[in-house]
Amino acid sequence: MEKVQVFAPASVANVGPGYDTFGFAIERLGDIITLTKRNDSKLNILKSEGADLPTNPEKNVATVAIKALLDSLESEQGFDVHIKKLFKPGSGLGSSASSASGAVYAANKLLGEPYRDEELLEFALEGEALASGMIHADNVAPSLLGGFQAVRSYEPLELFRIPTPEDLRVLIIFPDVEVKTSEAKGLVPKELSVKDAREQWGNVGALIHAMHAEDYKLMRHAITDRIAEPVRKKLIPHYGQVKQYALDHGAVGFNISGSGPSMFALFRSADAAKACMTEVEKIYQKADLRVLLNLSRINPNGCQVI
């Protein structure tokens, strides 16, 4: 193969109580990464679509991730890299993770698959670290591997997959404002009270059980966050109003997606989610603010050749 095109899905991180620990992939939104082999060792970034991304290979998460992969193999292979964004960076949907994951997945394919998909995670994390200033796998893992992923440990890196109900639907609500990951992380408290920590741990366990048992009542209570939501919700226009409406009209969970401003609402049926979409649109129309809405399942697939 001389050329490959890969879809790398967007993802929802934290999922309420799982700060830097939980994340799941979604459908339709993501990156389309096209990689073409070169006859030299250069990593060349072509003009991107959908966003104005850095063309310096040392400042683009995709090429930083590819470089980490090439260095591990002591390879001098060069690539032309084209990135098409199907959603805006700064959305809270793991933009940098999609680029990094899709890039290493594509490079691995063109190099003859020297690594298993799970082994590509450490290289994708190098790209993610460039964007956020630290290594965290809650977006990278679901984008690369699909499904609902949980990070048990960072040293050593260890993941496990949480099963999710077949009928669960995810509504993404993305008001057209930008929240930078670094800024949002700066708002998060450095210390927690024992009371808040205890509640957070309880909700982590409850959410895992609720997904296994398809216990939607427990799920609704478990998707509660004592760490990031209280400080980050101030950055999201009409957050409280939208959350209350969704929970009053069938949502079995609602919270901020990653750093925001995107929000996610979980529903037991597509019909309930569609009814909510109509009203949410009205809320933002009255505020003269554009909103992107995306309804999907939790995507069981990570990066895939298309």
C-alpha positions as CSV (number, residue, x, y, z in Angstrom):
1,M,0.0,0.0,0.0
2,E,1.2,3.5,-0.9
3,K,-1.8,5.4,0.3
4,V,-4.5,4.9,2.9
5,Q,-7.5,6.8,4.2
6,V,-8.7,6.4,7.7
7,F,-11.8,7.5,9.7
8,A,-10.9,8.3,13.4
9,P,-14.1,8.9,15.5
10,A,-14.7,11.8,17.8
11,S,-15.2,10.9,21.5
12,V,-16.8,11.9,24.7
13,A,-14.4,12.0,27.7
14,N,-15.0,12.0,31.4
15,V,-18.7,10.8,31.0
16,G,-19.6,12.5,34.3
17,P,-17.5,11.1,37.1
18,G,-14.6,9.5,35.1
19,Y,-12.3,12.5,34.9
20,D,-9.3,11.6,32.6
21,T,-10.5,8.0,33.0
22,F,-13.7,7.3,31.0
23,G,-14.4,8.0,27.3
24,F,-16.5,6.6,24.5
25,A,-16.5,6.9,20.7
26,I,-19.4,8.4,18.7
27,E,-20.5,8.0,15.2
28,R,-20.2,10.3,12.2
29,L,-18.1,13.1,13.8
30,G,-14.4,12.6,13.6
31,D,-11.3,13.0,11.3
32,I,-10.6,11.6,7.9
33,I,-6.8,11.2,7.7
34,T,-5.2,10.5,4.3
35,L,-1.6,9.3,4.4
36,T,0.6,8.8,1.3
37,K,4.1,7.4,1.3
38,R,6.9,9.7,0.2
39,N,10.3,8.8,-1.3
40,D,12.1,10.7,1.4
41,S,11.9,11.0,5.2
42,K,9.9,14.2,5.3
43,L,6.6,14.4,7.2
44,N,4.7,16.9,5.0
45,I,1.3,18.3,6.2
46,L,-1.0,19.2,3.3
47,K,-3.5,22.0,3.7
48,S,-6.2,20.8,6.0
49,E,-10.0,20.9,5.5
50,G,-12.5,22.0,8.2
51,A,-10.0,23.7,10.4
52,D,-6.8,25.7,10.2
53,L,-4.2,23.3,11.6
54,P,-0.5,23.8,12.0
55,T,1.7,22.8,9.0
56,N,4.9,22.6,11.1
57,P,5.3,18.8,11.8
58,E,6.7,19.6,15.2
59,K,3.5,21.4,16.1
60,N,0.8,19.2,14.6
61,V,-0.5,16.3,16.8
62,A,-0.8,13.9,13.8
63,T,2.9,14.2,12.7
64,V,4.2,14.2,16.3
65,A,2.3,10.9,16.8
66,I,3.6,9.5,13.5
67,K,7.2,10.6,14.4
68,A,6.9,8.7,17.8
69,L,5.9,5.6,15.8
70,L,8.7,5.9,13.3
71,D,11.3,6.5,16.0
72,S,10.3,3.3,17.7
73,L,10.8,1.4,14.5
74,E,14.0,3.3,13.6
75,S,12.2,4.0,10.3
76,E,13.1,6.9,7.8
77,Q,9.8,6.6,5.9
78,G,8.2,9.9,5.1
79,F,4.5,10.7,4.5
80,D,2.2,13.3,3.1
81,V,-0.5,13.9,5.6
82,H,-4.0,15.3,4.9
83,I,-6.5,16.0,7.7
84,K,-10.2,16.6,7.1
85,K,-12.0,17.7,10.2
86,L,-15.7,16.8,10.4
87,F,-16.0,18.8,13.6
88,K,-14.3,21.9,15.0
89,P,-11.3,21.8,17.3
90,G,-12.0,23.2,20.8
91,S,-15.3,21.4,20.9
92,G,-14.7,19.0,23.8
93,L,-15.0,16.0,21.4
94,G,-11.4,15.0,21.3
95,S,-10.2,16.8,18.2
96,S,-6.5,16.3,18.8
97,A,-7.1,12.7,19.9
98,S,-8.9,11.9,16.6
99,S,-6.0,13.4,14.6
100,A,-3.3,11.6,16.6
101,S,-5.1,8.2,16.6
102,G,-6.0,8.3,13.0
103,A,-2.5,9.3,12.0
104,V,-0.7,6.4,13.8
105,Y,-3.4,3.9,12.7
106,A,-2.8,5.0,9.1
107,A,1.0,5.0,9.3
108,N,0.9,1.5,10.9
109,K,-1.2,0.2,8.0
110,L,1.3,1.6,5.4
111,L,4.3,0.2,7.3
112,G,2.9,-3.3,7.2
113,E,1.2,-3.3,10.6
114,P,4.2,-3.9,12.9
115,Y,2.1,-3.0,15.9
116,R,-1.3,-4.2,17.2
117,D,-3.9,-1.5,17.5
118,E,-3.6,-1.5,21.3
119,E,0.2,-0.9,21.0
120,L,-0.4,2.2,19.0
121,L,-1.9,4.0,22.0
122,E,1.5,5.1,23.4
123,F,2.4,6.9,20.1
124,A,-1.1,8.6,19.8
125,L,-0.6,9.8,23.4
126,E,2.5,11.7,22.3
127,G,0.4,13.7,19.9
128,E,-2.3,14.3,22.5
129,A,0.3,15.5,25.0
130,L,1.3,18.2,22.5
131,A,-2.2,19.6,22.5
132,S,-3.2,19.4,26.1
133,G,0.2,19.7,27.8
134,M,-0.1,16.3,29.5
135,I,-0.8,12.6,28.7
136,H,-4.4,11.5,29.1
137,A,-6.0,8.6,27.3
138,D,-9.7,9.2,27.8
139,N,-10.2,10.5,24.3
140,V,-7.3,8.7,22.5
141,A,-8.3,5.2,23.7
142,P,-11.9,5.3,22.4
143,S,-11.0,7.1,19.2
144,L,-8.3,4.4,18.4
145,L,-10.0,1.3,19.8
146,G,-13.8,2.2,19.9
147,G,-16.5,1.6,22.5
148,F,-16.5,2.8,26.1
149,Q,-12.9,2.7,27.4
150,A,-11.7,3.1,31.0
151,V,-8.1,3.9,32.0
152,R,-7.3,1.8,35.1
153,S,-3.7,3.0,35.3
154,Y,-1.4,5.4,33.6
155,E,1.9,3.9,35.0
156,P,1.8,1.4,33.6
157,L,-0.9,2.2,31.0
158,E,-3.7,-0.2,31.4
159,L,-7.2,0.0,29.9
160,F,-10.4,-2.0,30.0
161,R,-13.6,-1.8,27.9
162,I,-17.0,-1.3,29.5
163,P,-20.0,-2.9,27.7
164,T,-22.9,-0.5,26.8
165,P,-26.6,-1.2,26.2
166,E,-27.5,-1.7,22.5
167,D,-30.5,0.7,22.7
168,L,-28.5,3.6,24.2
169,R,-28.4,6.7,22.1
170,V,-26.0,9.7,22.5
171,L,-27.1,13.2,21.7
172,I,-24.2,15.6,21.3
173,I,-25.0,19.3,21.8
174,F,-22.3,21.7,20.6
175,P,-23.0,25.4,20.9
176,D,-20.8,27.5,18.6
177,V,-18.3,28.8,21.2
178,E,-14.7,27.6,21.8
179,V,-13.3,26.3,25.0
180,K,-9.6,25.6,25.0
181,T,-8.6,22.4,26.8
182,S,-5.7,24.1,28.6
183,E,-8.0,26.8,29.9
184,A,-10.7,24.4,31.0
185,K,-8.1,22.2,32.8
186,G,-6.8,25.3,34.6
187,L,-10.3,25.7,36.3
188,V,-10.3,22.2,37.8
189,P,-9.6,22.2,41.6
190,K,-6.3,20.7,42.6
191,E,-7.7,19.2,45.8
192,L,-11.1,17.6,46.7
193,S,-12.8,17.2,50.1
194,V,-13.2,13.7,51.4
195,K,-17.0,14.1,50.9
196,D,-16.7,15.1,47.2
197,A,-14.0,12.4,46.5
198,R,-16.2,9.7,48.2
199,E,-19.2,10.7,46.1
200,Q,-17.1,10.7,42.9
201,W,-15.7,7.2,43.6
202,G,-19.2,6.0,44.2
203,N,-20.5,7.3,40.9
204,V,-17.6,5.8,39.0
205,G,-18.5,2.3,40.3
206,A,-22.2,3.0,39.8
207,L,-21.8,4.0,36.2
208,I,-19.8,0.9,35.4
209,H,-22.5,-1.3,37.0
210,A,-25.3,0.7,35.3
211,M,-23.8,0.1,31.9
212,H,-23.3,-3.7,32.6
213,A,-26.8,-4.1,34.1
214,E,-28.6,-1.6,31.7
215,D,-29.9,0.1,34.9
216,Y,-31.0,3.4,33.5
217,K,-32.2,4.8,36.8
218,L,-28.8,4.2,38.4
219,M,-27.1,5.6,35.2
220,R,-29.0,8.9,35.5
221,H,-27.8,9.3,39.1
222,A,-24.2,8.1,38.4
223,I,-23.5,10.6,35.6
224,T,-22.7,13.2,38.2
225,D,-19.4,15.1,38.5
226,R,-17.9,16.8,41.5
227,I,-14.6,17.8,39.9
228,A,-15.0,19.5,36.5
229,E,-18.7,20.2,35.9
230,P,-19.2,22.7,38.7
231,V,-16.4,25.0,37.3
232,R,-16.6,24.3,33.6
233,K,-20.4,24.7,33.2
234,K,-19.9,28.5,33.5
235,L,-18.1,28.5,30.1
236,I,-21.1,26.9,28.3
237,P,-24.0,29.1,27.3
238,H,-27.4,27.9,28.7
239,Y,-25.8,24.8,30.2
240,G,-28.2,24.6,33.2
241,Q,-31.3,25.2,31.1
242,V,-30.4,22.6,28.5
243,K,-29.4,20.0,31.1
244,Q,-32.6,20.4,33.0
245,Y,-34.8,20.2,29.9
246,A,-33.0,17.0,28.7
247,L,-33.3,15.3,32.1
248,D,-37.0,16.3,32.4
249,H,-37.7,14.8,29.0
250,G,-36.2,11.4,29.0
251,A,-32.4,11.7,29.3
252,V,-30.8,9.0,31.4
253,G,-27.6,11.0,31.8
254,F,-26.3,14.5,31.0
255,N,-23.0,16.2,31.4
256,I,-20.1,18.1,29.7
257,S,-18.2,16.3,27.0
258,G,-14.5,16.6,27.9
259,S,-13.5,20.2,28.4
260,G,-16.7,21.5,26.7
261,P,-18.5,23.4,25.3
262,S,-20.1,20.2,23.9
263,M,-22.5,18.4,26.1
264,F,-23.8,14.9,25.9
265,A,-27.2,13.5,26.8
266,L,-27.9,9.7,26.9
267,F,-31.4,8.4,25.9
268,R,-33.0,5.0,25.8
269,S,-34.5,5.7,22.3
270,A,-33.8,7.8,19.3
271,D,-37.3,9.2,19.3
272,A,-36.9,10.7,22.8
273,A,-33.5,12.1,21.7
274,K,-35.0,13.7,18.6
275,A,-37.8,15.3,20.5
276,C,-35.2,16.9,22.8
277,M,-33.1,18.1,19.8
278,T,-36.0,20.2,18.6
279,E,-36.4,22.0,21.9
280,V,-32.6,22.5,22.4
281,E,-32.4,24.1,18.9
282,K,-35.1,26.6,20.0
283,I,-33.2,27.5,23.1
284,Y,-30.1,28.5,21.1
285,Q,-32.1,30.1,18.3
286,K,-33.6,32.5,20.9
287,A,-30.0,33.2,22.1
288,D,-29.0,33.8,18.5
289,L,-26.3,31.2,18.8
290,R,-25.6,28.4,16.4
291,V,-25.7,24.8,17.7
292,L,-24.5,21.5,16.2
293,L,-26.5,18.4,17.1
294,N,-25.4,14.9,16.5
295,L,-27.4,11.8,17.4
296,S,-25.6,8.4,17.3
297,R,-25.0,5.2,19.1
298,I,-21.8,4.6,21.2
299,N,-19.5,3.7,18.3
300,P,-18.1,0.1,18.9
301,N,-15.4,0.8,16.3
302,G,-12.3,2.8,16.6
303,C,-10.1,3.9,13.7
304,Q,-11.0,2.2,10.4
305,V,-9.8,2.2,6.8
306,I,-12.4,3.7,4.5
